[in-house]
Amino acid sequence: MRYKVFVVDSSRRVICAAKLDCIDEQAARHRAGQMSGEHDVELWDGDRLVAIFQGATSNADRRGRPAPE
């Protein structure tokens, strides 16, 4: 299955994007989670947001976005 990963800054602007080919969602979550560092990482399956992995500079009190999984 093909997933998309977006590394985003504190304003939710995309810093970089990548495509992930993974056998299932669990594998995609694992790989995307490994990509988190300074910035947040969003994992998408088409137009469905699968998970957000918070980075070190993530602002925990942001409003209006899904809770990280």
PDB file as gemmi writes it, atoms N, CA and C in Angstrom:
CRYST1    1.000    1.000    1.000  90.00  90.00  90.00 P 1                      
ATOM      1  N   MET A   1       0.837  -1.171   0.000  1.00  0.00           N  
ATOM      2  CA  MET A   1       0.000   0.000   0.000  1.00  0.00           C  
ATOM      3  C   MET A   1       0.890   1.246   0.000  1.00  0.00           C  
ATOM      4  N   ARG A   2       0.404   2.277  -0.629  1.00  0.00           N  
ATOM      5  CA  ARG A   2       1.175   3.522  -0.700  1.00  0.00           C  
ATOM      6  C   ARG A   2       0.597   4.552   0.254  1.00  0.00           C  
ATOM      7  N   TYR A   3       1.471   5.113   1.091  1.00  0.00           N  
ATOM      8  CA  TYR A   3       1.126   6.153   2.041  1.00  0.00           C  
ATOM      9  C   TYR A   3       1.959   7.384   1.713  1.00  0.00           C  
ATOM     10  N   LYS A   4       1.533   8.522   2.244  1.00  0.00           N  
ATOM     11  CA  LYS A   4       2.309   9.756   2.106  1.00  0.00           C  
ATOM     12  C   LYS A   4       2.668  10.248   3.496  1.00  0.00           C  
ATOM     13  N   VAL A   5       3.871  10.783   3.606  1.00  0.00           N  
ATOM     14  CA  VAL A   5       4.361  11.342   4.849  1.00  0.00           C  
ATOM     15  C   VAL A   5       4.733  12.796   4.590  1.00  0.00           C  
ATOM     16  N   PHE A   6       4.279  13.677   5.491  1.00  0.00           N  
ATOM     17  CA  PHE A   6       4.612  15.092   5.386  1.00  0.00           C  
ATOM     18  C   PHE A   6       5.290  15.524   6.681  1.00  0.00           C  
ATOM     19  N   VAL A   7       6.452  16.149   6.556  1.00  0.00           N  
ATOM     20  CA  VAL A   7       7.104  16.785   7.690  1.00  0.00           C  
ATOM     21  C   VAL A   7       6.662  18.236   7.651  1.00  0.00           C  
ATOM     22  N   VAL A   8       6.077  18.718   8.772  1.00  0.00           N  
ATOM     23  CA  VAL A   8       5.493  20.057   8.792  1.00  0.00           C  
ATOM     24  C   VAL A   8       6.118  20.894   9.898  1.00  0.00           C  
ATOM     25  N   ASP A   9       6.153  22.215   9.650  1.00  0.00           N  
ATOM     26  CA  ASP A   9       6.680  23.124  10.667  1.00  0.00           C  
ATOM     27  C   ASP A   9       5.577  23.535  11.630  1.00  0.00           C  
ATOM     28  N   SER A  10       5.884  24.423  12.542  1.00  0.00           N  
ATOM     29  CA  SER A  10       4.929  24.819  13.580  1.00  0.00           C  
ATOM     30  C   SER A  10       3.714  25.545  13.017  1.00  0.00           C  
ATOM     31  N   SER A  11       3.790  26.045  11.783  1.00  0.00           N  
ATOM     32  CA  SER A  11       2.653  26.695  11.128  1.00  0.00           C  
ATOM     33  C   SER A  11       1.893  25.733  10.223  1.00  0.00           C  
ATOM     34  N   ARG A  12       2.227  24.442  10.301  1.00  0.00           N  
ATOM     35  CA  ARG A  12       1.612  23.379   9.502  1.00  0.00           C  
ATOM     36  C   ARG A  12       1.988  23.468   8.023  1.00  0.00           C  
ATOM     37  N   ARG A  13       3.056  24.179   7.702  1.00  0.00           N  
ATOM     38  CA  ARG A  13       3.546  24.224   6.315  1.00  0.00           C  
ATOM     39  C   ARG A  13       4.431  23.014   6.078  1.00  0.00           C  
ATOM     40  N   VAL A  14       4.295  22.436   4.905  1.00  0.00           N  
ATOM     41  CA  VAL A  14       5.063  21.237   4.560  1.00  0.00           C  
ATOM     42  C   VAL A  14       6.518  21.612   4.311  1.00  0.00           C  
ATOM     43  N   ILE A  15       7.395  20.946   5.029  1.00  0.00           N  
ATOM     44  CA  ILE A  15       8.839  21.114   4.844  1.00  0.00           C  
ATOM     45  C   ILE A  15       9.326  20.134   3.792  1.00  0.00           C  
ATOM     46  N   CYS A  16       8.859  18.900   3.885  1.00  0.00           N  
ATOM     47  CA  CYS A  16       9.189  17.898   2.877  1.00  0.00           C  
ATOM     48  C   CYS A  16       8.112  16.819   2.877  1.00  0.00           C  
ATOM     49  N   ALA A  17       8.081  16.081   1.805  1.00  0.00           N  
ATOM     50  CA  ALA A  17       7.086  15.018   1.638  1.00  0.00           C  
ATOM     51  C   ALA A  17       7.777  13.785   1.072  1.00  0.00           C  
ATOM     52  N   ALA A  18       7.201  12.635   1.402  1.00  0.00           N  
ATOM     53  CA  ALA A  18       7.743  11.381   0.885  1.00  0.00           C  
ATOM     54  C   ALA A  18       6.610  10.385   0.716  1.00  0.00           C  
ATOM     55  N   LYS A  19       6.811   9.442  -0.175  1.00  0.00           N  
ATOM     56  CA  LYS A  19       5.868   8.342  -0.359  1.00  0.00           C  
ATOM     57  C   LYS A  19       6.449   7.119   0.328  1.00  0.00           C  
ATOM     58  N   LEU A  20       5.590   6.384   1.009  1.00  0.00           N  
ATOM     59  CA  LEU A  20       6.001   5.146   1.668  1.00  0.00           C  
ATOM     60  C   LEU A  20       5.230   3.984   1.061  1.00  0.00           C  
ATOM     61  N   ASP A  21       5.918   2.965   0.655  1.00  0.00           N  
ATOM     62  CA  ASP A  21       5.292   1.722   0.229  1.00  0.00           C  
ATOM     63  C   ASP A  21       5.436   0.739   1.382  1.00  0.00           C  
ATOM     64  N   CYS A  22       4.325   0.416   2.006  1.00  0.00           N  
ATOM     65  CA  CYS A  22       4.339  -0.469   3.176  1.00  0.00           C  
ATOM     66  C   CYS A  22       3.303  -1.572   2.997  1.00  0.00           C  
ATOM     67  N   ILE A  23       3.538  -2.668   3.661  1.00  0.00           N  
ATOM     68  CA  ILE A  23       2.636  -3.810   3.540  1.00  0.00           C  
ATOM     69  C   ILE A  23       1.287  -3.540   4.184  1.00  0.00           C  
ATOM     70  N   ASP A  24       1.257  -2.733   5.266  1.00  0.00           N  
ATOM     71  CA  ASP A  24       0.000  -2.423   5.937  1.00  0.00           C  
ATOM     72  C   ASP A  24       0.148  -1.131   6.737  1.00  0.00           C  
ATOM     73  N   GLU A  25      -0.955  -0.718   7.374  1.00  0.00           N  
ATOM     74  CA  GLU A  25      -0.945   0.540   8.126  1.00  0.00           C  
ATOM     75  C   GLU A  25       0.005   0.497   9.312  1.00  0.00           C  
ATOM     76  N   GLN A  26       0.091  -0.635   9.974  1.00  0.00           N  
ATOM     77  CA  GLN A  26       0.987  -0.752  11.121  1.00  0.00           C  
ATOM     78  C   GLN A  26       2.440  -0.495  10.707  1.00  0.00           C  
ATOM     79  N   ALA A  27       2.851  -1.056   9.585  1.00  0.00           N  
ATOM     80  CA  ALA A  27       4.212  -0.836   9.094  1.00  0.00           C  
ATOM     81  C   ALA A  27       4.419   0.627   8.715  1.00  0.00           C  
ATOM     82  N   ALA A  28       3.403   1.245   8.116  1.00  0.00           N  
ATOM     83  CA  ALA A  28       3.495   2.658   7.738  1.00  0.00           C  
ATOM     84  C   ALA A  28       3.615   3.541   8.980  1.00  0.00           C  
ATOM     85  N   ARG A  29       2.835   3.231  10.018  1.00  0.00           N  
ATOM     86  CA  ARG A  29       2.923   3.993  11.267  1.00  0.00           C  
ATOM     87  C   ARG A  29       4.322   3.873  11.873  1.00  0.00           C  
ATOM     88  N   HIS A  30       4.858   2.676  11.851  1.00  0.00           N  
ATOM     89  CA  HIS A  30       6.194   2.454  12.416  1.00  0.00           C  
ATOM     90  C   HIS A  30       7.240   3.284  11.663  1.00  0.00           C  
ATOM     91  N   ARG A  31       7.212   3.218  10.352  1.00  0.00           N  
ATOM     92  CA  ARG A  31       8.194   3.961   9.545  1.00  0.00           C  
ATOM     93  C   ARG A  31       8.041   5.462   9.700  1.00  0.00           C  
ATOM     94  N   ALA A  32       6.800   5.946   9.697  1.00  0.00           N  
ATOM     95  CA  ALA A  32       6.570   7.386   9.858  1.00  0.00           C  
ATOM     96  C   ALA A  32       7.011   7.852  11.245  1.00  0.00           C  
ATOM     97  N   GLY A  33       6.749   7.053  12.253  1.00  0.00           N  
ATOM     98  CA  GLY A  33       7.170   7.396  13.608  1.00  0.00           C  
ATOM     99  C   GLY A  33       8.673   7.531  13.728  1.00  0.00           C  
ATOM    100  N   GLN A  34       9.395   6.733  12.977  1.00  0.00           N  
ATOM    101  CA  GLN A  34      10.852   6.809  12.983  1.00  0.00           C  
ATOM    102  C   GLN A  34      11.350   8.098  12.337  1.00  0.00           C  
ATOM    103  N   MET A  35      10.518   8.735  11.544  1.00  0.00           N  
ATOM    104  CA  MET A  35      10.916   9.952  10.842  1.00  0.00           C  
ATOM    105  C   MET A  35      10.743  11.202  11.698  1.00  0.00           C  
ATOM    106  N   SER A  36      10.003  11.082  12.799  1.00  0.00           N  
ATOM    107  CA  SER A  36       9.792  12.273  13.622  1.00  0.00           C  
ATOM    108  C   SER A  36      11.088  12.630  14.331  1.00  0.00           C  
ATOM    109  N   GLY A  37      11.318  13.910  14.418  1.00  0.00           N  
ATOM    110  CA  GLY A  37      12.520  14.434  15.059  1.00  0.00           C  
ATOM    111  C   GLY A  37      12.203  15.811  15.583  1.00  0.00           C  
ATOM    112  N   GLU A  38      12.741  16.801  14.937  1.00  0.00           N  
ATOM    113  CA  GLU A  38      12.497  18.185  15.345  1.00  0.00           C  
ATOM    114  C   GLU A  38      11.072  18.631  15.032  1.00  0.00           C  
ATOM    115  N   HIS A  39      10.534  18.183  13.897  1.00  0.00           N  
ATOM    116  CA  HIS A  39       9.224  18.631  13.429  1.00  0.00           C  
ATOM    117  C   HIS A  39       8.195  17.505  13.486  1.00  0.00           C  
ATOM    118  N   ASP A  40       6.915  17.900  13.418  1.00  0.00           N  
ATOM    119  CA  ASP A  40       5.830  16.922  13.382  1.00  0.00           C  
ATOM    120  C   ASP A  40       5.833  16.180  12.048  1.00  0.00           C  
ATOM    121  N   VAL A  41       5.374  14.943  12.075  1.00  0.00           N  
ATOM    122  CA  VAL A  41       5.252  14.123  10.876  1.00  0.00           C  
ATOM    123  C   VAL A  41       3.795  13.675  10.771  1.00  0.00           C  
ATOM    124  N   GLU A  42       3.199  13.907   9.607  1.00  0.00           N  
ATOM    125  CA  GLU A  42       1.824  13.470   9.345  1.00  0.00           C  
ATOM    126  C   GLU A  42       1.859  12.290   8.386  1.00  0.00           C  
ATOM    127  N   LEU A  43       1.098  11.258   8.713  1.00  0.00           N  
ATOM    128  CA  LEU A  43       0.976  10.076   7.861  1.00  0.00           C  
ATOM    129  C   LEU A  43      -0.410  10.074   7.246  1.00  0.00           C  
ATOM    130  N   TRP A  44      -0.469   9.960   5.920  1.00  0.00           N  
ATOM    131  CA  TRP A  44      -1.731  10.002   5.179  1.00  0.00           C  
ATOM    132  C   TRP A  44      -1.893   8.758   4.322  1.00  0.00           C  
ATOM    133  N   ASP A  45      -3.134   8.288   4.241  1.00  0.00           N  
ATOM    134  CA  ASP A  45      -3.526   7.224   3.320  1.00  0.00           C  
ATOM    135  C   ASP A  45      -4.544   7.865   2.384  1.00  0.00           C  
ATOM    136  N   GLY A  46      -4.104   8.313   1.237  1.00  0.00           N  
ATOM    137  CA  GLY A  46      -4.970   9.072   0.335  1.00  0.00           C  
ATOM    138  C   GLY A  46      -5.356  10.377   0.993  1.00  0.00           C  
ATOM    139  N   ASP A  47      -6.666  10.617   1.167  1.00  0.00           N  
ATOM    140  CA  ASP A  47      -7.112  11.847   1.815  1.00  0.00           C  
ATOM    141  C   ASP A  47      -7.466  11.624   3.285  1.00  0.00           C  
ATOM    142  N   ARG A  48      -7.074  10.473   3.847  1.00  0.00           N  
ATOM    143  CA  ARG A  48      -7.351  10.153   5.254  1.00  0.00           C  
ATOM    144  C   ARG A  48      -6.094  10.335   6.092  1.00  0.00           C  
ATOM    145  N   LEU A  49      -6.191  11.221   7.089  1.00  0.00           N  
ATOM    146  CA  LEU A  49      -5.093  11.398   8.028  1.00  0.00           C  
ATOM    147  C   LEU A  49      -5.051  10.187   8.946  1.00  0.00           C  
ATOM    148  N   VAL A  50      -3.946   9.469   8.912  1.00  0.00           N  
ATOM    149  CA  VAL A  50      -3.790   8.252   9.709  1.00  0.00           C  
ATOM    150  C   VAL A  50      -3.260   8.589  11.100  1.00  0.00           C  
ATOM    151  N   ALA A  51      -2.202   9.409  11.166  1.00  0.00           N  
ATOM    152  CA  ALA A  51      -1.586   9.718  12.457  1.00  0.00           C  
ATOM    153  C   ALA A  51      -0.709  10.947  12.341  1.00  0.00           C  
ATOM    154  N   ILE A  52      -0.500  11.590  13.484  1.00  0.00           N  
ATOM    155  CA  ILE A  52       0.461  12.681  13.596  1.00  0.00           C  
ATOM    156  C   ILE A  52       1.456  12.280  14.669  1.00  0.00           C  
ATOM    157  N   PHE A  53       2.728  12.358  14.346  1.00  0.00           N  
ATOM    158  CA  PHE A  53       3.797  12.054  15.282  1.00  0.00           C  
ATOM    159  C   PHE A  53       4.454  13.377  15.645  1.00  0.00           C  
ATOM    160  N   GLN A  54       4.346  13.755  16.913  1.00  0.00           N  
ATOM    161  CA  GLN A  54       4.845  15.058  17.337  1.00  0.00           C  
ATOM    162  C   GLN A  54       6.358  15.085  17.404  1.00  0.00           C  
ATOM    163  N   GLY A  55       6.910  16.175  16.902  1.00  0.00           N  
ATOM    164  CA  GLY A  55       8.342  16.398  16.959  1.00  0.00           C  
ATOM    165  C   GLY A  55       8.728  17.156  18.212  1.00  0.00           C  
ATOM    166  N   ALA A  56      10.004  17.353  18.387  1.00  0.00           N  
ATOM    167  CA  ALA A  56      10.535  18.012  19.580  1.00  0.00           C  
ATOM    168  C   ALA A  56      10.061  19.450  19.712  1.00  0.00           C  
ATOM    169  N   THR A  57       9.832  20.136  18.604  1.00  0.00           N  
ATOM    170  CA  THR A  57       9.424  21.542  18.668  1.00  0.00           C  
ATOM    171  C   THR A  57       7.917  21.702  18.609  1.00  0.00           C  
ATOM    172  N   SER A  58       7.185  20.609  18.695  1.00  0.00           N  
ATOM    173  CA  SER A  58       5.729  20.661  18.620  1.00  0.00           C  
ATOM    174  C   SER A  58       5.164  21.436  19.802  1.00  0.00           C  
ATOM    175  N   ASN A  59       4.162  22.256  19.509  1.00  0.00           N  
ATOM    176  CA  ASN A  59       3.479  23.018  20.547  1.00  0.00           C  
ATOM    177  C   ASN A  59       2.295  22.190  21.023  1.00  0.00           C  
ATOM    178  N   ALA A  60       2.354  21.680  22.233  1.00  0.00           N  
ATOM    179  CA  ALA A  60       1.352  20.747  22.741  1.00  0.00           C  
ATOM    180  C   ALA A  60      -0.033  21.359  22.884  1.00  0.00           C  
ATOM    181  N   ASP A  61      -0.142  22.672  22.966  1.00  0.00           N  
ATOM    182  CA  ASP A  61      -1.462  23.267  23.169  1.00  0.00           C  
ATOM    183  C   ASP A  61      -2.088  23.791  21.888  1.00  0.00           C  
ATOM    184  N   ARG A  62      -1.652  23.322  20.732  1.00  0.00           N  
ATOM    185  CA  ARG A  62      -2.289  23.721  19.472  1.00  0.00           C  
ATOM    186  C   ARG A  62      -3.725  23.286  19.457  1.00  0.00           C  
ATOM    187  N   ARG A  63      -4.581  24.114  18.943  1.00  0.00           N  
ATOM    188  CA  ARG A  63      -6.005  23.779  18.888  1.00  0.00           C  
ATOM    189  C   ARG A  63      -6.415  23.533  17.442  1.00  0.00           C  
ATOM    190  N   GLY A  64      -7.480  22.756  17.276  1.00  0.00           N  
ATOM    191  CA  GLY A  64      -8.031  22.556  15.955  1.00  0.00           C  
ATOM    192  C   GLY A  64      -7.354  21.509  15.110  1.00  0.00           C  
ATOM    193  N   ARG A  65      -6.536  20.670  15.724  1.00  0.00           N  
ATOM    194  CA  ARG A  65      -5.944  19.583  14.960  1.00  0.00           C  
ATOM    195  C   ARG A  65      -6.131  18.286  15.705  1.00  0.00           C  
ATOM    196  N   PRO A  66      -6.142  17.200  14.981  1.00  0.00           N  
ATOM    197  CA  PRO A  66      -6.371  15.902  15.634  1.00  0.00           C  
ATOM    198  C   PRO A  66      -5.281  15.592  16.665  1.00  0.00           C  
ATOM    199  N   ALA A  67      -5.649  14.895  17.688  1.00  0.00           N  
ATOM    200  CA  ALA A  67      -4.676  14.466  18.683  1.00  0.00           C  
ATOM    201  C   ALA A  67      -3.731  13.451  18.067  1.00  0.00           C  
ATOM    202  N   PRO A  68      -2.466  13.489  18.442  1.00  0.00           N  
ATOM    203  CA  PRO A  68      -1.512  12.505  17.904  1.00  0.00           C  
ATOM    204  C   PRO A  68      -1.857  11.108  18.366  1.00  0.00           C  
ATOM    205  N   GLU A  69      -1.491  10.150  17.533  1.00  0.00           N  
ATOM    206  CA  GLU A  69      -1.781   8.753  17.878  1.00  0.00           C  
ATOM    207  C   GLU A  69      -0.507   8.053  18.251  1.00  0.00           C  
TER     208      GLU A  69                                                      
END                                                                             
